[in-house]
Amino acid sequence: MNANFNDRITIKKKCVDSTCNFEGIDFADPDLQSLRKCPQCSAPLKSTKELIFPKHYYQDLSPMAFMHPLDKSAIDSLRSMPMVNTLIKKMNEYGYEKAIRLLSLADDVLVTSKSCSYIYNMVNAGCKTLDIQEQPDTFINQDPVANAYARGVVKPMITITSGLIDLMTEDELYAVIAHELGHIKCEHVLYSMLLVFMIEFANQLGPAGFIVDALDLPLLAWFRKSELSADRAALIVTNNSDVCTKTLMKLAGGSTSIAKHIHFNDFLEQADKFEKITSGINIDRLMKIIFTMRQTHPFPVLRASEINKWKDSLEFKKIKKGLYEKIELVRGLEMIIKPCPHCGEDISKDAEWCINCFELIEKENGNIRKDINRDKCAKCGSSISKDLEWCPNCFNEID
């Protein structure tokens, strides 16, 4: 562990049996220090170090409370584009999400409460802060390039490269994980998966790949702006703008050997210079001018400038005081739910497609039209389209 986390380390006694779900006991409790066996399975207990995270939970936090205005605008435009929902459905019919998960299970290390537990605890703490109900699976991928990304709609997951873990301190790694959780909270993963799918499809087409640019480029433009919302989520979770800025500083340098020679205050001054030069310029216009069309992320200095402006905003201060938009209040009771007419699962009243069965929700004369071309998954019983080759609920192959 790095020194900056030493004051947040506690000792816990945990069960040695990997199949036991006993979460452990605090070693500091004098009444339990003499306990030698697991109270659930009677297996021996061992002492382990765990990180303690600051507890600031934002119950019912809506993503609308912190999403960047450019992100909100861009994603609304994206949703209104013809063929987007059709392409999303086709992407999932081809089993793209299942393929990503299977590849991670085959090639990466799955983080658990016992394997790389300090990372597992970071994800758990970030989920509690942002009020993400189901903790996503986290994988570690062997790659010297520092990177992390969130994927998956039915079962979201986070992938972190070994290069990023080597580059960051635990504080900074926590900020990166919070950033990826921000993408999940804001429901970015659906469109980011579509972006990757379209890029891979374009690469397979070779020189003819330009034909997908009509959708590919708007997706890239949105994705750059979505990073600004995820950076805000990282600040909400860590409550430390210096850590968020140092994370971006290291990503800008991109090397462990270089990072230790970059002066943090000089990087802050660089961000200040950027802000002064661009003062009065519409940030959306600026992004269009200085970014190459194929770039996926905004420049780290721009992101550092944006996050340091937001930390002093009234919006962020109100969130810290618990005065924020809540899920049930957004857009006039946005989260009122109705059953999907195809599979019966609960969906948002205004949903254009079902997250469970990936069917489009079509309306005729104001009434939801029910598609009769349905079947049931033999394994889990979910109602699914007869055209699907696998069940999006349990990933079972459809014969």
VOPAGU-2260 file (C-alpha; in pm, 1 decimal, decimal comma):
REM VOPAGU-2260
SITE   aa  ch    i         X         Y         Z
SITE  MET   A    0       0,0       0,0       0,0
SITE  ASN   A    1     113,9     353,2     -66,2
SITE  ALA   A    2     179,0     584,7     226,1
SITE  ASN   A    3    -113,3     810,1     143,7
SITE  PHE   A    4    -354,9     531,6     237,9
SITE  ASN   A    5    -182,2     418,1     557,8
SITE  ASP   A    6    -413,0     625,8     775,0
SITE  ARG   A    7    -710,4     447,1     619,3
SITE  ILE   A    8    -598,0      88,1     674,8
SITE  THR   A    9    -779,4    -136,3     919,8
SITE  ILE   A   10    -712,9    -495,1    1025,0
SITE  LYS   A   11    -989,6    -748,7     979,9
SITE  LYS   A   12   -1019,9   -1116,5    1056,2
SITE  LYS   A   13   -1155,3   -1311,3     761,4
SITE  CYS   A   14   -1239,7   -1674,9     695,3
SITE  VAL   A   15    -974,2   -1877,9     510,6
SITE  ASP   A   16   -1243,9   -2079,1     330,9
SITE  SER   A   17   -1290,0   -1914,2     -10,7
SITE  THR   A   18   -1642,4   -2056,9     -41,2
SITE  CYS   A   19   -1760,4   -1893,1     282,7
SITE  ASN   A   20   -1941,3   -1558,9     249,9
SITE  PHE   A   21   -1845,7   -1433,9     598,0
SITE  GLU   A   22   -1744,2   -1067,0     551,9
SITE  GLY   A   23   -1506,0   -1054,8     846,5
SITE  ILE   A   24   -1482,1    -875,3    1179,3
SITE  ASP   A   25   -1294,6    -565,0    1287,6
SITE  PHE   A   26    -973,7    -662,2    1465,3
SITE  ALA   A   27   -1000,7    -350,5    1681,8
SITE  ASP   A   28   -1310,3    -488,2    1858,5
SITE  PRO   A   29   -1174,8    -615,1    2194,6
SITE  ASP   A   30   -1461,7    -860,0    2237,2
SITE  LEU   A   31   -1372,8   -1037,0    1912,5
SITE  GLN   A   32    -991,7   -1035,1    1923,4
SITE  SER   A   33    -983,8   -1380,5    2081,5
SITE  LEU   A   34   -1208,5   -1531,4    1811,0
SITE  ARG   A   35   -1014,8   -1794,1    1617,4
SITE  LYS   A   36   -1282,7   -1969,5    1409,2
SITE  CYS   A   37   -1537,9   -1847,2    1158,4
SITE  PRO   A   38   -1880,8   -1813,1    1324,4
SITE  GLN   A   39   -2045,9   -1939,1    1004,1
SITE  CYS   A   40   -1839,0   -2239,0     892,9
SITE  SER   A   41   -1592,3   -2290,3    1181,9
SITE  ALA   A   42   -1292,1   -2260,7     949,6
SITE  PRO   A   43    -986,5   -2072,3    1083,8
SITE  LEU   A   44    -975,1   -1693,3    1064,6
SITE  LYS   A   45    -678,3   -1493,8     933,3
SITE  SER   A   46    -587,1   -1127,9     975,9
SITE  THR   A   47    -596,0    -910,3     661,9
SITE  LYS   A   48    -545,5    -541,0     584,3
SITE  GLU   A   49    -834,1    -346,2     434,4
SITE  LEU   A   50    -875,5      11,3     315,9
SITE  ILE   A   51   -1132,8     233,3     483,5
SITE  PHE   A   52   -1306,5     482,9     258,2
SITE  PRO   A   53   -1472,7     809,7     361,7
SITE  LYS   A   54   -1844,6     748,2     396,4
SITE  HIS   A   55   -2056,8     996,5     205,4
SITE  TYR   A   56   -2348,7     817,7      46,2
SITE  TYR   A   57   -2592,7     997,3    -181,9
SITE  GLN   A   58   -2913,6     797,4    -166,4
SITE  ASP   A   59   -3134,8     809,3    -476,8
SITE  LEU   A   60   -2875,5    1026,0    -653,2
SITE  SER   A   61   -2986,8    1091,5   -1009,4
SITE  PRO   A   62   -2723,0    1111,3   -1283,9
SITE  MET   A   63   -2898,9    1430,2   -1393,0
SITE  ALA   A   64   -2765,3    1589,6   -1074,7
SITE  PHE   A   65   -2408,0    1589,2   -1204,6
SITE  MET   A   66   -2412,1    1518,1   -1578,8
SITE  HIS   A   67   -2223,4    1779,2   -1779,5
SITE  PRO   A   68   -2453,4    1996,1   -1996,8
SITE  LEU   A   69   -2261,9    1896,8   -2311,7
SITE  ASP   A   70   -2316,4    1530,7   -2228,7
SITE  LYS   A   71   -2690,3    1582,2   -2172,6
SITE  SER   A   72   -2728,9    1765,2   -2501,1
SITE  ALA   A   73   -2518,3    1520,4   -2702,8
SITE  ILE   A   74   -2689,8    1207,2   -2571,4
SITE  ASP   A   75   -3033,8    1354,4   -2642,0
SITE  SER   A   76   -2923,4    1423,4   -3000,0
SITE  LEU   A   77   -2783,9    1073,1   -3028,4
SITE  ARG   A   78   -3109,6     914,5   -2913,4
SITE  SER   A   79   -3301,3    1107,0   -3178,8
SITE  MET   A   80   -3082,2     979,3   -3462,9
SITE  PRO   A   81   -3249,9     733,1   -3700,7
SITE  MET   A   82   -3132,4     371,7   -3682,3
SITE  VAL   A   83   -2959,6     405,2   -3341,7
SITE  ASN   A   84   -3211,6     185,2   -3159,7
SITE  THR   A   85   -3215,1     -63,3   -3448,2
SITE  LEU   A   86   -2836,3     -90,7   -3441,2
SITE  ILE   A   87   -2840,8    -138,3   -3063,2
SITE  LYS   A   88   -3086,0    -424,2   -3100,5
SITE  LYS   A   89   -2879,8    -585,7   -3378,1
SITE  MET   A   90   -2559,5    -547,4   -3176,3
SITE  ASN   A   91   -2713,1    -745,0   -2892,5
SITE  GLU   A   92   -2877,8   -1001,2   -3118,5
SITE  TYR   A   93   -2529,4   -1086,8   -3244,7
SITE  GLY   A   94   -2425,7   -1155,2   -2885,7
SITE  TYR   A   95   -2176,0    -868,8   -2863,1
SITE  GLU   A   96   -2214,6    -817,3   -2488,2
SITE  LYS   A   97   -2191,1   -1189,9   -2423,3
SITE  ALA   A   98   -1873,3   -1208,0   -2633,4
SITE  ILE   A   99   -1714,0    -924,9   -2432,6
SITE  ARG   A  100   -1795,0   -1094,7   -2102,1
SITE  LEU   A  101   -1671,6   -1435,2   -2219,4
SITE  LEU   A  102   -1348,3   -1279,6   -2345,6
SITE  SER   A  103   -1289,8   -1114,7   -2006,9
SITE  LEU   A  104   -1362,7   -1439,3   -1821,4
SITE  ALA   A  105   -1120,2   -1624,6   -2050,8
SITE  ASP   A  106    -838,6   -1368,7   -2064,7
SITE  ASP   A  107    -850,6   -1144,9   -1754,7
SITE  VAL   A  108    -842,2   -1175,6   -1375,0
SITE  LEU   A  109   -1180,3   -1137,5   -1203,6
SITE  VAL   A  110   -1160,1    -920,8    -892,5
SITE  THR   A  111   -1340,7   -1068,1    -590,6
SITE  SER   A  112   -1366,5   -1002,4    -218,1
SITE  LYS   A  113   -1068,5   -1235,5    -177,6
SITE  SER   A  114    -875,3   -1182,2    -502,3
SITE  CYS   A  115    -738,6    -825,7    -529,0
SITE  SER   A  116    -978,8    -739,6    -248,4
SITE  TYR   A  117    -857,4    -378,8    -216,7
SITE  ILE   A  118    -983,3    -310,3    -570,8
SITE  TYR   A  119   -1307,7    -494,4    -495,1
SITE  ASN   A  120   -1355,4    -272,6    -189,3
SITE  MET   A  121   -1293,4      41,3    -398,0
SITE  VAL   A  122   -1567,0     -60,4    -641,5
SITE  ASN   A  123   -1798,9    -143,4    -351,7
SITE  ALA   A  124   -1738,7     191,9    -181,4
SITE  GLY   A  125   -1789,2     382,9    -507,1
SITE  CYS   A  126   -2118,1     202,0    -573,0
SITE  LYS   A  127   -2246,1     296,2    -228,5
SITE  THR   A  128   -2152,9     661,6    -277,8
SITE  LEU   A  129   -2322,8     690,0    -617,8
SITE  ASP   A  130   -2614,2     466,7    -511,5
SITE  ILE   A  131   -2546,8     200,6    -775,4
SITE  GLN   A  132   -2756,2     -92,5    -658,2
SITE  GLU   A  133   -2564,6    -383,0    -815,1
SITE  GLN   A  134   -2185,3    -389,2    -794,7
SITE  PRO   A  135   -2040,2    -451,8   -1142,7
SITE  ASP   A  136   -1784,8    -726,6   -1199,6
SITE  THR   A  137   -1431,4    -591,0   -1226,9
SITE  PHE   A  138   -1154,8    -745,6   -1436,6
SITE  ILE   A  139    -780,0    -681,8   -1455,4
SITE  ASN   A  140    -637,3    -704,5   -1806,1
SITE  GLN   A  141    -268,4    -757,6   -1881,3
SITE  ASP   A  142    -181,9    -449,5   -2086,5
SITE  PRO   A  143     104,7    -201,8   -2032,7
SITE  VAL   A  144    -113,4      85,2   -2162,5
SITE  ALA   A  145    -285,6     265,8   -1874,9
SITE  ASN   A  146    -656,9     235,5   -1941,4
SITE  ALA   A  147    -992,6     147,7   -1787,5
SITE  TYR   A  148   -1336,6     113,1   -1939,0
SITE  ALA   A  149   -1692,7       9,2   -1854,6
SITE  ARG   A  150   -1893,7    -226,3   -2073,5
SITE  GLY   A  151   -2219,1    -420,8   -2052,6
SITE  VAL   A  152   -2584,6    -323,0   -2031,2
SITE  VAL   A  153   -2749,0    -634,8   -1886,3
SITE  LYS   A  154   -2455,8    -696,8   -1651,3
SITE  PRO   A  155   -2217,7    -398,0   -1644,6
SITE  MET   A  156   -1849,1    -464,7   -1583,6
SITE  ILE   A  157   -1530,7    -264,1   -1546,6
SITE  THR   A  158   -1192,5    -354,3   -1695,2
SITE  ILE   A  159    -869,3    -205,9   -1558,7
SITE  THR   A  160    -534,1    -262,1   -1725,3
SITE  SER   A  161    -223,2    -366,0   -1533,7
SITE  GLY   A  162     -47,9     -59,1   -1675,9
SITE  LEU   A  163    -298,0     170,8   -1505,0
SITE  ILE   A  164    -264,4      -8,7   -1171,0
SITE  ASP   A  165     115,5      26,1   -1190,6
SITE  LEU   A  166      89,1     396,4   -1278,7
SITE  MET   A  167    -157,6     510,7   -1013,9
SITE  THR   A  168    -151,6     535,7    -636,4
SITE  GLU   A  169    -447,6     378,4    -454,5
SITE  ASP   A  170    -612,8     721,0    -423,3
SITE  GLU   A  171    -579,2     776,9    -797,7
SITE  LEU   A  172    -693,5     424,7    -881,1
SITE  TYR   A  173   -1001,8     489,8    -667,9
SITE  ALA   A  174   -1068,5     802,6    -876,5
SITE  VAL   A  175   -1039,7     602,5   -1200,3
SITE  ILE   A  176   -1279,1     337,2   -1069,4
SITE  ALA   A  177   -1522,5     610,7    -961,3
SITE  HIS   A  178   -1494,9     758,5   -1312,2
SITE  GLU   A  179   -1597,2     425,6   -1468,3
SITE  LEU   A  180   -1880,8     388,7   -1217,2
SITE  GLY   A  181   -1991,4     733,8   -1331,6
SITE  HIS   A  182   -2027,2     598,3   -1686,1
SITE  ILE   A  183   -2243,7     315,6   -1551,0
SITE  LYS   A  184   -2450,7     552,5   -1335,8
SITE  CYS   A  185   -2513,9     782,1   -1634,4
SITE  GLU   A  186   -2603,9     482,2   -1853,9
SITE  HIS   A  187   -2324,3     564,8   -2097,3
SITE  VAL   A  188   -2225,2     200,8   -2145,5
SITE  LEU   A  189   -2497,3     124,8   -2399,2
SITE  TYR   A  190   -2377,3     388,3   -2644,7
SITE  SER   A  191   -2007,6     337,4   -2569,5
SITE  MET   A  192   -2052,7     -32,0   -2654,3
SITE  LEU   A  193   -2222,9      69,7   -2977,4
SITE  LEU   A  194   -1927,6     299,5   -3052,0
SITE  VAL   A  195   -1674,0      16,8   -3005,8
SITE  PHE   A  196   -1896,9    -215,3   -3209,3
SITE  MET   A  197   -1914,9      36,1   -3495,7
SITE  ILE   A  198   -1538,2     103,5   -3487,6
SITE  GLU   A  199   -1463,7    -270,1   -3504,2
SITE  PHE   A  200   -1716,7    -308,7   -3783,3
SITE  ALA   A  201   -1554,8     -20,5   -3975,8
SITE  ASN   A  202   -1209,6    -177,5   -3931,2
SITE  GLN   A  203   -1337,1    -502,5   -4083,2
SITE  LEU   A  204   -1463,7    -311,4   -4385,6
SITE  GLY   A  205   -1116,5    -171,7   -4452,9
SITE  PRO   A  206   -1114,8     126,2   -4695,8
SITE  ALA   A  207   -1494,0     101,3   -4717,7
SITE  GLY   A  208   -1522,5     173,4   -4345,3
SITE  PHE   A  209   -1603,5     537,5   -4415,6
SITE  ILE   A  210   -1966,3     434,2   -4480,4
SITE  VAL   A  211   -2028,4     402,3   -4105,1
SITE  ASP   A  212   -1891,5     750,5   -4031,2
SITE  ALA   A  213   -2241,8     897,7   -4040,2
SITE  LEU   A  214   -2304,4     733,1   -3701,8
SITE  ASP   A  215   -1947,6     667,5   -3590,1
SITE  LEU   A  216   -1843,8    1034,2   -3572,2
SITE  PRO   A  217   -2150,3    1153,7   -3374,9
SITE  LEU   A  218   -2085,1     867,8   -3129,7
SITE  LEU   A  219   -1724,3     981,3   -3088,4
SITE  ALA   A  220   -1835,8    1341,1   -3037,9
SITE  TRP   A  221   -2078,8    1231,9   -2765,3
SITE  PHE   A  222   -1826,2     999,2   -2599,1
SITE  ARG   A  223   -1572,6    1279,7   -2556,0
SITE  LYS   A  224   -1836,7    1483,6   -2374,2
SITE  SER   A  225   -1948,4    1188,0   -2161,3
SITE  GLU   A  226   -1599,5    1182,3   -2007,4
SITE  LEU   A  227   -1672,7    1518,8   -1845,1
SITE  SER   A  228   -1971,6    1371,0   -1659,5
SITE  ALA   A  229   -1769,4    1069,3   -1546,7
SITE  ASP   A  230   -1496,1    1302,3   -1415,6
SITE  ARG   A  231   -1761,4    1471,7   -1202,1
SITE  ALA   A  232   -1863,2    1133,2   -1061,6
SITE  ALA   A  233   -1499,3    1074,7    -964,8
SITE  LEU   A  234   -1497,3    1404,2    -774,0
SITE  ILE   A  235   -1823,3    1316,3    -597,1
SITE  VAL   A  236   -1681,6     980,8    -483,1
SITE  THR   A  237   -1330,8    1091,9    -383,8
SITE  ASN   A  238   -1428,8    1442,7    -270,6
SITE  ASN   A  239   -1073,8    1537,6    -362,9
SITE  SER   A  240   -1010,4    1752,4    -670,6
SITE  ASP   A  241    -631,4    1722,6    -629,5
SITE  VAL   A  242    -652,0    1343,8    -664,3
SITE  CYS   A  243    -872,3    1374,3    -973,8
SITE  THR   A  244    -629,9    1625,6   -1126,6
SITE  LYS   A  245    -323,2    1412,8   -1044,2
SITE  THR   A  246    -493,4    1118,2   -1214,3
SITE  LEU   A  247    -537,9    1324,5   -1530,4
SITE  MET   A  248    -179,9    1452,1   -1499,6
SITE  LYS   A  249     -47,7    1096,3   -1500,4
SITE  LEU   A  250    -268,5    1001,7   -1793,7
SITE  ALA   A  251    -126,5    1299,3   -1983,7
SITE  GLY   A  252     230,7    1183,5   -1914,0
SITE  GLY   A  253     145,5     817,9   -1961,9
SITE  SER   A  254     458,8     674,5   -1800,5
SITE  THR   A  255     551,7     566,5   -1449,5
SITE  SER   A  256     906,2     698,9   -1493,1
SITE  ILE   A  257     781,4    1035,3   -1624,4
SITE  ALA   A  258     495,4    1076,7   -1375,4
SITE  LYS   A  259     727,1    1111,7   -1075,9
SITE  HIS   A  260     903,1    1406,0   -1244,0
SITE  ILE   A  261     586,7    1601,6   -1329,7
SITE  HIS   A  262     527,3    1882,7   -1080,9
SITE  PHE   A  263     163,7    1892,2    -970,9
SITE  ASN   A  264     148,8    2271,2    -921,7
SITE  ASP   A  265     298,9    2327,2   -1267,4
SITE  PHE   A  266      25,0    2107,4   -1415,0
SITE  LEU   A  267    -236,8    2313,9   -1227,9
SITE  GLU   A  268     -80,6    2630,8   -1370,6
SITE  GLN   A  269     -97,3    2472,4   -1715,6
SITE  ALA   A  270    -470,4    2409,3   -1661,0
SITE  ASP   A  271    -512,4    2771,7   -1544,8
SITE  LYS   A  272    -336,6    2898,2   -1859,1
SITE  PHE   A  273    -564,4    2683,5   -2070,7
SITE  GLU   A  274    -868,7    2828,5   -1893,7
SITE  LYS   A  275    -749,8    3188,6   -1941,5
SITE  ILE   A  276    -671,6    3139,4   -2310,2
SITE  THR   A  277   -1010,2    2977,3   -2373,1
SITE  SER   A  278   -1207,2    3221,6   -2156,0
SITE  GLY   A  279   -1514,8    3340,2   -2340,4
SITE  ILE   A  280   -1497,7    3060,6   -2597,2
SITE  ASN   A  281   -1790,2    2820,3   -2609,8
SITE  ILE   A  282   -1647,5    2490,5   -2481,3
SITE  ASP   A  283   -1854,0    2286,3   -2727,9
SITE  ARG   A  284   -1717,0    2490,4   -3019,0
SITE  LEU   A  285   -1366,4    2458,9   -2875,8
SITE  MET   A  286   -1392,2    2080,5   -2864,8
SITE  LYS   A  287   -1497,0    2074,9   -3230,3
SITE  ILE   A  288   -1203,4    2296,5   -3328,4
SITE  ILE   A  289    -911,5    2138,2   -3142,8
SITE  PHE   A  290   -1006,8    1771,1   -3142,5
SITE  THR   A  291    -929,7    1535,6   -3424,0
SITE  MET   A  292   -1253,0    1368,1   -3529,3
SITE  ARG   A  293   -1136,4    1021,3   -3424,0
SITE  GLN   A  294   -1022,3    1110,1   -3072,8
SITE  THR   A  295   -1223,6     931,3   -2800,9
SITE  HIS   A  296   -1123,3    1135,7   -2493,0
SITE  PRO   A  297   -1097,5    1510,4   -2431,7
SITE  PHE   A  298    -745,4    1633,6   -2362,2
SITE  PRO   A  299    -642,8    1575,8   -1996,3
SITE  VAL   A  300    -566,8    1947,8   -1943,2
SITE  LEU   A  301    -916,1    2044,9   -2059,7
SITE  ARG   A  302   -1066,5    1782,4   -1828,7
SITE  ALA   A  303    -855,1    1907,9   -1537,1
SITE  SER   A  304    -970,1    2261,6   -1607,6
SITE  GLU   A  305   -1335,5    2154,2   -1619,2
SITE  ILE   A  306   -1321,5    1953,1   -1295,7
SITE  ASN   A  307   -1143,4    2230,8   -1105,6
SITE  LYS   A  308   -1412,1    2475,8   -1215,2
SITE  TRP   A  309   -1689,5    2237,8   -1108,6
SITE  LYS   A  310   -1544,0    2175,0    -761,2
SITE  ASP   A  311   -1618,4    2539,0    -673,1
SITE  SER   A  312   -1962,3    2538,7    -831,5
SITE  LEU   A  313   -2288,3    2575,9    -641,8
SITE  GLU   A  314   -2405,1    2255,1    -808,1
SITE  PHE   A  315   -2128,8    2046,5    -646,0
SITE  LYS   A  316   -2164,8    2218,6    -309,0
SITE  LYS   A  317   -2537,0    2141,3    -305,1
SITE  ILE   A  318   -2466,2    1773,8    -380,6
SITE  LYS   A  319   -2227,9    1754,4     -84,1
SITE  LYS   A  320   -2503,0    1897,6     137,4
SITE  GLY   A  321   -2752,4    1639,7      11,8
SITE  LEU   A  322   -2946,1    1892,1    -197,9
SITE  TYR   A  323   -2951,7    1717,9    -533,2
SITE  GLU   A  324   -3193,8    1584,8    -792,3
SITE  LYS   A  325   -3317,1    1242,6    -691,9
SITE  ILE   A  326   -3410,8     958,2    -922,6
SITE  GLU   A  327   -3783,3     968,8    -854,5
SITE  LEU   A  328   -3800,8    1345,2    -913,1
SITE  VAL   A  329   -3610,8    1376,3   -1239,5
SITE  ARG   A  330   -3800,8    1492,8   -1546,9
SITE  GLY   A  331   -4134,8    1478,2   -1371,0
SITE  LEU   A  332   -4123,4    1126,8   -1227,2
SITE  GLU   A  333   -3909,0     986,4   -1508,9
SITE  MET   A  334   -3858,7     658,3   -1327,7
SITE  ILE   A  335   -4228,0     565,9   -1315,7
SITE  ILE   A  336   -4222,2     213,3   -1450,8
SITE  LYS   A  337   -4442,2      -2,8   -1670,6
SITE  PRO   A  338   -4409,7    -367,4   -1768,5
SITE  CYS   A  339   -4246,2    -433,1   -2103,9
SITE  PRO   A  340   -4518,9    -555,2   -2343,0
SITE  HIS   A  341   -4278,5    -819,2   -2475,3
SITE  CYS   A  342   -4114,1    -977,6   -2169,1
SITE  GLY   A  343   -4301,5    -829,1   -1873,2
SITE  GLU   A  344   -3995,6    -679,9   -1701,9
SITE  ASP   A  345   -4022,4    -334,0   -1544,7
SITE  ILE   A  346   -3904,1     -50,5   -1769,1
SITE  SER   A  347   -3914,3     329,1   -1757,9
SITE  LYS   A  348   -4242,0     482,0   -1871,5
SITE  ASP   A  349   -4066,6     664,7   -2155,4
SITE  ALA   A  350   -3832,4     380,8   -2256,7
SITE  GLU   A  351   -3782,8     337,4   -2630,7
SITE  TRP   A  352   -3648,7     -15,1   -2589,7
SITE  CYS   A  353   -3637,2    -281,2   -2316,7
SITE  ILE   A  354   -3307,2    -336,6   -2134,5
SITE  ASN   A  355   -3406,1    -699,1   -2063,9
SITE  CYS   A  356   -3519,2    -830,7   -2403,9
SITE  PHE   A  357   -3381,9    -550,4   -2628,8
SITE  GLU   A  358   -3716,2    -514,3   -2805,9
SITE  LEU   A  359   -3820,9    -171,6   -2932,1
SITE  ILE   A  360   -4125,0     -28,7   -2756,4
SITE  GLU   A  361   -4342,4      87,4   -3043,8
SITE  LYS   A  362   -4658,3     291,3   -3000,0
SITE  GLU   A  363   -4968,5     307,1   -3214,4
SITE  ASN   A  364   -5232,1     571,6   -3141,0
SITE  GLY   A  365   -5071,1     629,4   -2802,2
SITE  ASN   A  366   -5095,6     262,9   -2703,1
SITE  ILE   A  367   -4804,6      23,6   -2670,7
SITE  ARG   A  368   -4821,2    -241,2   -2941,7
SITE  LYS   A  369   -4750,3    -596,8   -2835,1
SITE  ASP   A  370   -4534,8    -811,8   -3059,6
SITE  ILE   A  371   -4668,6   -1166,9   -3078,3
SITE  ASN   A  372   -4347,7   -1309,4   -3227,0
SITE  ARG   A  373   -4218,3   -1416,1   -2884,6
SITE  ASP   A  374   -4073,4   -1725,4   -2724,7
SITE  LYS   A  375   -3952,8   -1829,8   -2378,9
SITE  CYS   A  376   -3595,4   -1908,2   -2278,4
SITE  ALA   A  377   -3575,4   -2277,4   -2186,9
SITE  LYS   A  378   -3329,1   -2203,3   -1907,2
SITE  CYS   A  379   -3464,8   -1897,8   -1721,9
SITE  GLY   A  380   -3815,1   -1864,8   -1864,4
SITE  SER   A  381   -3772,3   -1503,6   -1978,9
SITE  SER   A  382   -3984,7   -1389,7   -2271,6
SITE  ILE   A  383   -3753,1   -1320,3   -2566,2
SITE  SER   A  384   -3774,9   -1254,3   -2938,0
SITE  LYS   A  385   -3774,1   -1562,8   -3158,5
SITE  ASP   A  386   -3502,3   -1398,5   -3366,4
SITE  LEU   A  387   -3245,0   -1400,1   -3084,5
SITE  GLU   A  388   -2965,3   -1657,7   -3080,5
SITE  TRP   A  389   -2906,3   -1621,8   -2703,5
SITE  CYS   A  390   -3101,9   -1504,8   -2401,0
SITE  PRO   A  391   -2995,7   -1153,9   -2286,4
SITE  ASN   A  392   -3102,8   -1241,5   -1930,9
SITE  CYS   A  393   -2908,0   -1563,3   -1863,2
SITE  PHE   A  394   -2687,7   -1581,9   -2178,4
SITE  ASN   A  395   -2826,6   -1925,5   -2265,1
SITE  GLU   A  396   -2787,6   -2029,0   -2630,2
SITE  ILE   A  397   -3122,9   -2058,2   -2809,5
SITE  ASP   A  398   -3153,4   -2375,6   -3015,0
